[in-house]
Amino acid sequence: MTEVRIGTAGWQLNRQHREQAPGDGSHLQRYARVFDCVEIDSSFYREHQAKTYARWSQSVPHGFRFSVKLPKTITHEARLVDCGALFARFLEGVGELGDRLGPLIVQLPPRAAFDPATAETFFAEVRRQYDGPVACEPRHASWFDEAANALLAAHRIARVAADPVLHPGADEPGGWRGLIYVRLHGSPETYRSKYGEAAIAATAEAIAADPEAGAAWVIFDNTMLGHAFFDALALKTRLGADEEARR
């Protein structure tokens, strides 16, 4: 494994996080002193101005990276059809992150079944415009078969490993294996549940055991009660301890 990044969906800090993220500055600046990546989830709901992305980029250290979720206008409204112009507009904004831009995240609605023609056209267009890392989080059972996996791999698109597990295989990475992207939304109660020590240990072991991946991102999305920050910190500590033990 050449790179492992751990963070949360968004960088909002609550009172309970003050001790772990002290000091002056914005929430993002304080967050970036603790973690080396974050997922911008708000881009799914609304368009951010290019100057906003530029300001965020300038707020973090050089080695910090942002992953960015594609807007719902592409994934949920257009359903991946005729999205070339929408995707180009999205790229124009996120391009202001510069060398701090990490993977783009394509999260599909639960009812969006795998349609080979639509998927092929969309991901070919993505690759025509963008050569960086991309991860797709499908949530319909039809995406977890060999045909869908092969199509994603052909376009160098990683399939997100997600929890809670909606379908068999959804908790395992798929598609292009140059990137592992894990999204942990909270289980059993989505967005609210805290991950225990056993779950953190299992995640650490799964990442360390994958010999194929060139990079891994683990994003905790159980943010509603503030657990994501502490779970991400626990995983970071666990991976650091495991690495130290191997030396």
ROMARKE-549984 format. One record per residue: x negated, y negated, z of N, C-alpha, C in turn. Coordinates in steps of 0.02 Angstrom, whole numbers, plus 50000, padded with zeros to 5 digits. Each point is the difference from the previous one (the first is absolute). Example, Ala and Ser with C-alpha at 12.3 -4.5 7.8 and 13.67 -1.06 7.14 Angstrom:
493405028450390500454994150000499554994050000 500184994749964499584994150003500394994550037 
END
This chain:
499585005950000500424994150000499564993850000 500084995649950499584994149996500294994150037 500664999950011500304994250030500665001950034 500094997850062500635000950035500214993250028 500604997949983500264993750026500655001450038 500084996550056500575001050044500304993250016 500664999649994500334993750016500755000850008 500354994549995500725000150010500354996549941 500655000749998500414996449951500154993150029 499664995049975500054993350028499534999050058 499904993650019499514998450051500294996050058 500665000450008500314996450055499775002850067 499774995550044499765002050066500494997650054 500155004350047500434998350055499594998850063 500344998350054499654998850064499615006250022 500285005849986499685006150022499345001549964 499874996349945499395001249962499454995050017 500144995350044499524994650013499335002550024 500015004950044499375002450029499555003249947 500315003749952499615003449948499824995349942 500384994649992499864995349946499974992950028 499494998550040499964993550033499704994749954 499934994150026499654994749965500464995249965 499694995249966500364994849964500165002349929 500374995949965500155001449930500705002649990 500175001149937500665002649982500055007450021 500615002649996500105007050014499575004349953 499974998049936499605003849952499264999950018 499754994250020499294999550017499835004350062 500445000050048499895004150060500065007449984 500515001749960500095007049978499385002549964 499724995949956499445002149958499355000850040 499994997950063499435001450043500035007150029 500605003149995500105006650027500015005449946 500354998649945500085004849945499694997349936 499875004649953499694997949937500475000249941 500655001050013500494999949945500694998650028 500444998049956500714999050017500425001149937 500615002150010500465000749944500474994050000 500034996549944500494994649992500655003149976 500475000650046500655003049986500514994749979 499894993850022500484994649985500064998549926 499505001849961500024999049928500555004049966 500255005250034500555003949974500654995950000 500074995750050500634996450010500014993249966 499424996849995499994993349970499334998749967 500004995649952499404998349963499594994950040 499355001350007499554995350033499644995849947 499884993950016499644995749954499265002149996 499704998649944499295001849991499574996750053 500174993850019499594996550050500065003350069 500565003550012500075003750063499535005950002 499975003849945499525005549997499284997450007 499864994449969499334997250004499834998150073 500484997150035499894998150070499885006150043 500395005249989499905006250038499315002849987 499795000049938499345002749982499444996250035 500094993550004499484995850030499995000450077 500525003250029500075000450072499655006050031 499765004649957499755006450026499275001149980 499645004450035499315001449982499935003149931 499404999949974499885002449932500205007449991 499895004250050500145007149993500735001950011 500414995350017500715001350013500375001049933 500525004450002500395001349939500754999750015 500374997749949500734999950002500275005049950 500475004250022500415003649951500654996049993 500325000549943500584995849987500565004249969 500594999350028500585003849977500334996349941 500145003749947500344997149943500704997650019 500244994749968500664997250017500575004749981 500554999350036500585004249988500324998549932 499854994149971500264998649933499755005149949 499415002750013499715005149955500245007050019 499945001750064500115007050021500745001750012 500384995350026500695001550020500534997049955 499864994349970500494996749957499915002249927 499394999149974499875002249931499895007549995 499865003350056499875007250002499445002149952 499484995749997499395001349961500094999149925 500584997649978500144999549928499874992849976 499624999349946499854993549969499724995150051 499495002050035499734996050055499334996649984 499805000249938499344997249983499924992750022 500504995849986499954992950017500034999050076 500435003850033500044999550073499355002150033 499705005349975499375002350029499454995049987 499994997049941499494995049985500054994050046 500624998050015500104994350046499775001850070 500145006150021499775002350065499245000050004 499675002549948499275000249999499694993150001 500344995249969499744993249999499934997350071 500495001650042499974997750069499495003850041 500045006750000499555003950043499274999649977 499904998049937499324999149976499614994950040 500364995450034499674995050041499685002950063 500155006350014499655003450055499285001649982 499854999849935499315001149977499745006950019 499385000250024499695006450016500265003050065 500474996650032500325002750060500655003849984 500165000549937500605003849979499845007550000 500425003750036499945007350001500555003149957 500285005750020500495003549960500664996249993 500325001049943500694997949991500465005850018 500574998650032500445005350025500664999649963 500195005649970500635000649964500465004650041 500454996950039500475004050039500665000449963 500225006249987500615001049961500605001250045 500614998249979500595001250040500155007550006 500325002150054500145007150011500385003449943 500424996449965500415002949947499655000149932 499404997349997499644999649936499675006749984 500345004149960499735006549980499444999149950 499575005049996499454999949952500275000649929 499874994949960500175000049929499354999449962 499775005449968499344999949969499894994249951 500494998549958499924994749951499924993250033 500434998650049499964993650035499354999350038 499815005350035499384999850040499394999249954 499995003649945499434999649954499944992949972 500554997149979499984993249972499794994950051 500275000650061499844995150052499275000450020 499765006050016499325000550025499484998749945 500195001449938499554998149944499944992449996 500574996550011499984992749999499604997350059 500085003150059499604998050058499265000649983 499815005549970499295001049985499764995649942 500454997949958499814995349946499814993350030 500344998250054499894993450030499525000150060 499935005750032499645000150063499605006550007 499374999350018499565005850003499835002150072 500264996450049499835001450069500415005650030 499905001550065500355005550033500754998650007 500405005249989500734999650005500255006350035 500474999250046500325005750033500754999449993 500335005749990500725000349991500315004050057 500524997250031500375003650052500705001749974 500085005849968500665002149978500385002950060 500674999749997500395002650056500575004549977 499965002349937500485004849974499635006749991 500355005450015499685006750000499685001849933 500274997349945499765001949933499284997749986 499744995450040499334997549989499465004650029 500205005250035499515004250034499915006749966 499984999849933499875006149962499374999049957 499805005149965499374999749963500014994949944 500584999349966500044995349943499894992850023 500344998150054499934993250025499294998850026 499735004950034499334999450027499494999149944 500085003849947499544999649943500044993249966 500614997449993500084993449968499664994650041 500095000150065499684995150043499235000649995 499765006150003499275001149996499724997549934 500375001049946499774997949933499904992449996 500394996450038499954992750000499604997350059 499685004550037499614998150059500434996450052 500585002950012500464997450051500025005050057 499834997850060500045004350059500735000550023 500205005950024500665000650030499934999350076 500384995550028499964998550072500195006250041 499655001150054500205004850051500384996250053 500635001750012500434996050042500315004050057 500124996550054500375002750057500504994750022 500635001950015500285006850003500015003649933 499995006650003499985004249940500705000949974 500144997149941500665000549971500105006349960 499465002649971500035006049958499365004050009 500015006549989499395004050006499444997249957 499434999150029499424997449963499934992450004 500514996550026499974992750001499494997350050 499795004150046499504997950050499295001649977 499935002549939499345001649974499844995449941 499374997949994499824995849943500045003949935 500154996549946500055003349935499784995349945 500145001949938499794995949944499254999549995 499754994149985499274998849995499695000550069 499485004150007499715001250065499404995650016 499884995149958499474995350016500194995350057 500654999950015500254995850055500515004050040 499934999850066500525002450045500324993950032 500664999649995500364994450030500555002950044 499954998850065500475002850049500424994350028 500665000950000500454995050030500405003550055 499904997750061500315003050058500534995250027 500635001749986500554995350013500295000750070 499775005050038500295001350066500455006049999 499905004650047500395006150002500085002250073 500615001950021500595001449959500414994049980 499914994350033500404994149985499594995249956 500204999449937499624996049952499924992850024 499394997549994499794993250017499954998850075 500265004550042500034998750071499585004850042 499945006249979499665005050041499254999150001 499715001550057499274999950008499735007049984 499415000149969499675006449986499585002050060 500085006250021499645002450058499295002149983 499655002150051499295001949993499925005849951 500465004850002499955005849955500074997949927 500464995549986500104997749931499404996049976 499714995950043499414996149982499425004849985 499915005050042499465004949989500105003849935 500625001949985500145003749938499864995849939 500164993650003499864995449944499254999449990 499634999250054499274999549996499705006249969 500235005850021499745006349974500165000849926 500614998149979500195000749930499574995649955 499854994050022499594995549960499295002749994 499735002150057499305002450000499925006449961 500545003949994499955006549968500074999849925 500174994249971500104999649928499354998349965 499715004749963499344998849969500044996349934 500614999349972500074997249933500054992549999 500314997150052500174992949997499394995650003 500014994749960499474995150003500154994550050 500644999250017500214994850047500655002250032 500104997750061500635001450036500244993850035 500654998949995500334994750037500545003250043 500044997950063500545002250044500344993750027 500644999249982500384994250020500575002150045 500024997150060500545001250047500554994749989 500605002549988500574995649984500525000250056 499835002950057500465000250057499924993550041 500174994549968499844993450025500544996950044 500605002749999500574996650031499894998550074 499695004650036499894999150072499264998850016 499614998849948499294998550011499545006050004 500275006049988499595006150008499475000749946 500124997349941499545001049944499294997850017 499944994350031499344997350018499625004950044 500325002550052499675004450047499865006949970 500455002449957499885006449967499414999549952 499974994549963499434998949955499354999650039 500024996650056499414999450042499795006850028 500495004150019499855006750026499685004449946 500254999549939499705003949945499304997649984 499914993550000499334997249988499505002450052 500225000050064499575002450054499865007449993 500515003949982499925007249993499515001649943 500074996849944499555001349944499294997950016 499934994550037499344997950021499675004950047 500405002750046499735004950046499815006549965 500435002049952499855006149963499364999349959 499924994149970499404998749960499375000150043 500064997050059499444999850047499815007150023 500525004250009499875006850023499655004249947 500104998349936499705003849946499274998249990 499794994450027499314997749990499505003950044 
END
